[in-house]
Amino acid sequence: MSEEAQNQIKSFVRTQKLESGGFIDRAGMADLYYTVFGYTLALILDVKLNVSEERKYLKRIKQEGNLDFVHSVCLVRCDFLLHLIDVRQKSGLKASKLLANSFAKNIIVNRIVKSIKNDYSNILRELEEHNASDGGYNHIKKEASRSTIYANYLMWTLFQDLNAEKELLEKIIVANKALRSLNGSFANEENSSDGVTSSTAAGLIMDLDSGKSKEWLNQMLSKRGGFMAAKEVPIADLLSTSVTLLALKLSGENMQDYAENSVNFINLHWDESGGFFGSIADMTCDVEYTYYALLGIGVLS
């Protein structure tokens, strides 16, 4: 992207940040879910944050407690990202250079992981209470018999951040196989006959050998280059498009087949504010959709 385009996006990201800590949701309130996307954008785009104030924000959330499964994962991931942002800002290096050195990155990440496992031991134990009988995780209830694809993806990615043993990742992949429909798609709801695009993309990312999932995702591709959220949804959206492009790239698809149309589709969702919106049916910009836009462009670059 041009420097001018990056500066426009950076300006938007700054408008989504509260001085008291955290990034705002659609109602203008600080929210951990949106803060994950905000911190990620701040890290990659080298947007300066007041790390001290951000730590206070995360500490307040942690002390208040009563977080659900999703926000518990978000809290741990926010702390992980904030550690990386702190290192980047103190080093004076751009994120691209800091993270490009695998030796330095491993040292930094190992130190961060050790700190998080110590500081968030109680939350990590509570997350394990959502371990389902099939070996995966359920974001709705504890000790469930069946896992959910959403919870499995959240834990699978968190385990990767925390350098967990491969056996833990394999258990989730095995659990996913029972959640997959005969046509290769994954649904958010149990006993659904057909899936949704974001969940199917998550399933493919976790198990790249699933040819049927890849075929199903390609059926969601619209003529304009975006991917629809489900078969009954008439328009494509930014979230479905970007996560599907990521899944297809990781599974070995030739991304040149998607590049021009999909980049054009993503650019159609770029607002004059510098942020991106989700679809023509929802033209409110936020850090989540701005993250997905840059993810999609990055996948296609």
C-alpha positions as CSV (number, residue, x, y, z in Angstrom):
1,M,0.0,0.0,0.0
2,S,1.1,3.5,-0.6
3,E,2.4,5.6,2.3
4,E,-0.6,7.9,1.9
5,A,-3.0,5.0,2.1
6,Q,-1.3,3.7,5.2
7,N,-1.4,7.1,6.9
8,Q,-5.2,7.3,6.2
9,I,-5.7,4.0,7.8
10,K,-3.5,4.9,10.8
11,S,-5.5,8.1,11.3
12,F,-8.7,6.1,11.5
13,V,-7.1,3.6,13.9
14,R,-6.2,6.5,16.2
15,T,-9.8,7.7,16.2
16,Q,-10.9,4.3,17.6
17,K,-8.6,4.5,20.6
18,L,-9.7,5.8,24.0
19,E,-7.1,7.7,26.2
20,S,-8.2,5.6,29.2
21,G,-7.3,2.4,27.3
22,G,-8.8,0.0,24.8
23,F,-10.5,0.4,21.4
24,I,-14.1,1.3,20.9
25,D,-17.0,-0.9,19.8
26,R,-19.9,0.3,17.7
27,A,-21.4,2.1,20.7
28,G,-18.2,4.0,21.3
29,M,-17.3,2.0,24.4
30,A,-14.0,0.3,25.1
31,D,-14.4,-3.4,24.4
32,L,-11.9,-6.3,24.6
33,Y,-13.1,-7.9,21.4
34,Y,-12.5,-4.8,19.4
35,T,-9.3,-4.1,21.3
36,V,-7.8,-7.3,19.9
37,F,-8.2,-5.9,16.4
38,G,-7.0,-2.5,17.5
39,Y,-3.8,-3.8,19.1
40,T,-3.1,-6.0,16.1
41,L,-3.5,-3.0,13.8
42,A,-1.4,-0.8,16.1
43,L,1.4,-3.4,16.1
44,I,1.5,-4.0,12.4
45,L,1.0,-0.4,11.3
46,D,3.4,1.0,14.0
47,V,0.8,3.1,15.6
48,K,2.1,4.4,18.9
49,L,0.2,3.5,22.1
50,N,0.5,4.6,25.7
51,V,1.5,1.1,27.0
52,S,1.2,2.2,30.6
53,E,-2.5,3.3,30.2
54,E,-3.3,0.1,28.2
55,R,-1.9,-2.1,31.0
56,K,-4.1,-0.3,33.4
57,Y,-7.1,-0.9,31.2
58,L,-6.4,-4.6,30.9
59,K,-5.7,-4.8,34.7
60,R,-9.1,-3.2,35.4
61,I,-10.9,-5.7,33.2
62,K,-9.0,-8.6,34.8
63,Q,-9.8,-7.4,38.3
64,E,-13.5,-7.0,37.5
65,G,-13.7,-10.6,36.4
66,N,-16.9,-12.3,35.3
67,L,-15.7,-12.6,31.7
68,D,-17.3,-15.0,29.3
69,F,-15.3,-17.5,27.3
70,V,-14.8,-15.2,24.3
71,H,-13.7,-12.2,26.3
72,S,-11.4,-14.3,28.5
73,V,-9.6,-15.4,25.3
74,C,-9.6,-11.8,24.1
75,L,-8.0,-10.6,27.4
76,V,-5.1,-13.0,27.2
77,R,-4.5,-12.2,23.6
78,C,-4.6,-8.4,24.3
79,D,-1.9,-8.8,26.9
80,F,0.1,-10.9,24.4
81,L,-0.2,-8.2,21.7
82,L,0.5,-5.4,24.2
83,H,3.8,-7.1,25.2
84,L,4.8,-7.2,21.5
85,I,3.8,-3.5,21.0
86,D,5.9,-2.6,24.1
87,V,8.9,-4.4,22.7
88,R,8.5,-2.8,19.3
89,Q,8.2,0.7,20.7
90,K,11.2,0.4,23.0
91,S,13.3,-1.1,20.3
92,G,12.4,1.6,17.8
93,L,12.1,-1.0,15.1
94,K,9.1,-1.3,12.8
95,A,7.0,-4.4,13.4
96,S,8.0,-5.9,10.0
97,K,11.7,-5.9,11.0
98,L,11.2,-6.9,14.6
99,L,9.1,-9.9,13.6
100,A,11.2,-10.9,10.6
101,N,14.1,-12.0,12.7
102,S,13.0,-15.5,13.8
103,F,15.7,-15.9,16.5
104,A,14.9,-12.6,18.1
105,K,11.1,-13.2,17.8
106,N,11.4,-16.6,19.5
107,I,13.3,-15.1,22.4
108,I,10.7,-12.3,22.8
109,V,7.7,-14.6,22.4
110,N,9.1,-17.2,24.9
111,R,9.5,-14.5,27.5
112,I,6.0,-13.2,26.8
113,V,4.5,-16.6,27.0
114,K,6.1,-17.3,30.4
115,S,4.8,-14.0,31.8
116,I,1.2,-14.7,30.5
117,K,1.1,-18.2,31.8
118,N,2.0,-16.9,35.2
119,D,-0.2,-13.7,35.2
120,Y,-3.3,-15.4,33.7
121,S,-3.1,-18.9,35.2
122,N,-6.6,-18.6,36.8
123,I,-8.2,-17.5,33.5
124,L,-6.4,-20.2,31.5
125,R,-7.7,-22.8,34.1
126,E,-11.3,-21.4,33.7
127,L,-11.0,-21.7,29.9
128,E,-10.2,-25.4,30.4
129,E,-13.5,-25.8,32.1
130,H,-15.0,-25.3,28.6
131,N,-13.2,-28.4,27.4
132,A,-15.9,-30.6,25.8
133,S,-16.1,-34.4,25.9
134,D,-15.0,-34.6,22.2
135,G,-11.7,-33.0,23.0
136,G,-12.6,-29.6,21.7
137,Y,-14.1,-26.5,23.4
138,N,-17.5,-25.0,23.8
139,H,-17.8,-21.2,24.1
140,I,-21.4,-21.4,25.4
141,K,-21.3,-23.8,28.3
142,K,-18.8,-25.8,30.4
143,E,-18.3,-29.5,30.4
144,A,-20.4,-29.9,27.2
145,S,-20.5,-33.2,25.3
146,R,-19.9,-31.4,22.0
147,S,-17.5,-28.6,21.1
148,T,-18.2,-25.6,18.8
149,I,-16.1,-24.6,15.8
150,Y,-15.9,-21.0,17.1
151,A,-14.5,-22.0,20.5
152,N,-12.2,-24.5,18.9
153,Y,-10.7,-21.8,16.6
154,L,-10.2,-19.4,19.4
155,M,-8.4,-22.0,21.6
156,W,-6.4,-23.4,18.6
157,T,-5.0,-19.9,17.8
158,L,-4.5,-19.1,21.5
159,F,-2.6,-22.4,22.0
160,Q,-0.4,-21.4,19.1
161,D,0.4,-18.0,20.7
162,L,1.3,-19.8,23.9
163,N,3.5,-22.4,22.3
164,A,1.3,-25.3,23.5
165,E,2.1,-28.9,22.8
166,K,1.0,-30.2,19.4
167,E,-1.2,-32.8,21.1
168,L,-3.5,-30.1,22.3
169,L,-3.9,-28.8,18.7
170,E,-4.5,-32.3,17.4
171,K,-7.3,-32.9,19.9
172,I,-9.1,-29.9,18.6
173,I,-8.6,-31.0,14.9
174,V,-10.0,-34.4,15.8
175,A,-13.1,-32.8,17.5
176,N,-13.6,-30.6,14.4
177,K,-14.0,-33.6,12.1
178,A,-17.3,-34.6,13.9
179,L,-18.6,-31.0,13.5
180,R,-18.1,-30.9,9.8
181,S,-21.2,-31.4,7.5
182,L,-21.1,-34.0,4.8
183,N,-20.7,-31.2,2.2
184,G,-17.5,-30.1,4.0
185,S,-19.0,-26.9,5.6
186,F,-19.1,-26.0,9.3
187,A,-22.0,-24.4,11.0
188,N,-22.3,-22.3,14.2
189,E,-25.3,-24.2,15.4
190,E,-25.5,-27.9,16.1
191,N,-27.5,-30.1,13.7
192,S,-27.4,-27.5,10.9
193,S,-27.7,-29.0,7.5
194,D,-25.4,-26.4,5.9
195,G,-22.6,-24.2,7.1
196,V,-21.5,-20.6,7.1
197,T,-18.4,-19.2,5.4
198,S,-16.5,-17.9,8.4
199,S,-16.8,-21.1,10.3
200,T,-15.9,-23.2,7.3
201,A,-12.8,-21.1,6.7
202,A,-11.8,-21.5,10.3
203,G,-12.3,-25.3,10.0
204,L,-10.1,-25.4,6.8
205,I,-7.4,-23.3,8.5
206,M,-7.2,-25.8,11.3
207,D,-7.3,-28.9,8.9
208,L,-5.8,-28.0,5.6
209,D,-6.4,-31.4,4.1
210,S,-10.2,-30.9,3.9
211,G,-10.8,-30.8,0.2
212,K,-14.6,-30.7,0.6
213,S,-14.4,-27.6,2.8
214,K,-12.3,-25.8,0.0
215,E,-14.9,-26.8,-2.6
216,W,-17.7,-25.5,-0.5
217,L,-16.0,-22.2,0.1
218,N,-15.4,-21.6,-3.6
219,Q,-19.1,-21.9,-4.1
220,M,-19.6,-18.8,-1.9
221,L,-17.5,-16.6,-4.3
222,S,-19.5,-13.8,-5.9
223,K,-18.9,-12.3,-9.3
224,R,-17.5,-9.2,-7.7
225,G,-14.7,-11.1,-6.0
226,G,-16.1,-11.2,-2.4
227,F,-17.4,-14.2,-0.5
228,M,-20.9,-14.5,0.8
229,A,-21.5,-15.5,4.5
230,A,-23.8,-18.4,3.6
231,K,-25.8,-19.7,0.6
232,E,-28.9,-17.9,1.5
233,V,-27.1,-14.5,1.9
234,P,-27.3,-12.5,-1.4
235,I,-24.3,-10.2,-0.8
236,A,-20.7,-10.7,0.0
237,D,-19.0,-9.2,3.0
238,L,-15.5,-8.3,4.1
239,L,-15.1,-10.7,7.0
240,S,-16.2,-13.8,5.0
241,T,-14.0,-12.7,2.1
242,S,-10.8,-12.2,4.1
243,V,-10.9,-15.3,6.2
244,T,-11.8,-17.4,3.2
245,L,-8.9,-15.9,1.2
246,L,-6.6,-16.8,4.1
247,A,-7.9,-20.3,4.3
248,L,-7.6,-20.9,0.6
249,K,-4.0,-19.5,0.5
250,L,-2.9,-21.7,3.4
251,S,-4.5,-24.7,1.7
252,G,-2.4,-24.2,-1.4
253,E,-4.8,-22.5,-3.8
254,N,-3.4,-20.2,-6.5
255,M,-4.3,-16.8,-5.2
256,Q,-3.7,-15.2,-8.7
257,D,-7.1,-16.6,-9.6
258,Y,-8.7,-14.4,-6.9
259,A,-6.3,-11.4,-6.8
260,E,-7.7,-8.7,-9.0
261,N,-11.5,-9.1,-8.3
262,S,-11.0,-9.6,-4.6
263,V,-8.7,-6.6,-4.1
264,N,-11.3,-4.5,-6.0
265,F,-14.0,-5.9,-3.8
266,I,-12.1,-5.0,-0.6
267,N,-11.3,-1.5,-1.9
268,L,-15.0,-0.9,-2.5
269,H,-15.4,-1.1,1.3
270,W,-12.8,1.6,2.1
271,D,-14.4,4.7,3.5
272,E,-13.1,8.3,3.3
273,S,-12.5,8.2,7.1
274,G,-9.6,5.8,6.4
275,G,-11.5,2.8,7.9
276,F,-13.3,-0.1,6.3
277,F,-16.9,-1.2,6.6
278,G,-18.3,-4.8,6.5
279,S,-20.7,-4.7,3.6
280,I,-23.1,-2.5,1.6
281,A,-25.7,-3.5,4.2
282,D,-23.6,-2.3,7.1
283,M,-21.5,0.7,6.2
284,T,-20.2,1.5,9.7
285,C,-16.4,1.4,9.9
286,D,-14.6,-0.1,12.8
287,V,-11.2,-1.7,13.7
288,E,-12.5,-5.2,13.2
289,Y,-13.4,-4.7,9.5
290,T,-10.3,-2.6,9.0
291,Y,-8.3,-5.5,10.3
292,Y,-10.1,-7.9,7.9
293,A,-9.5,-5.6,4.9
294,L,-5.8,-5.5,5.5
295,L,-5.7,-9.2,6.1
296,G,-7.3,-9.8,2.8
297,I,-5.0,-7.4,0.9
298,G,-2.0,-9.0,2.7
299,V,-3.1,-12.5,1.7
300,L,-3.3,-11.4,-2.0
301,S,-0.1,-9.4,-2.0
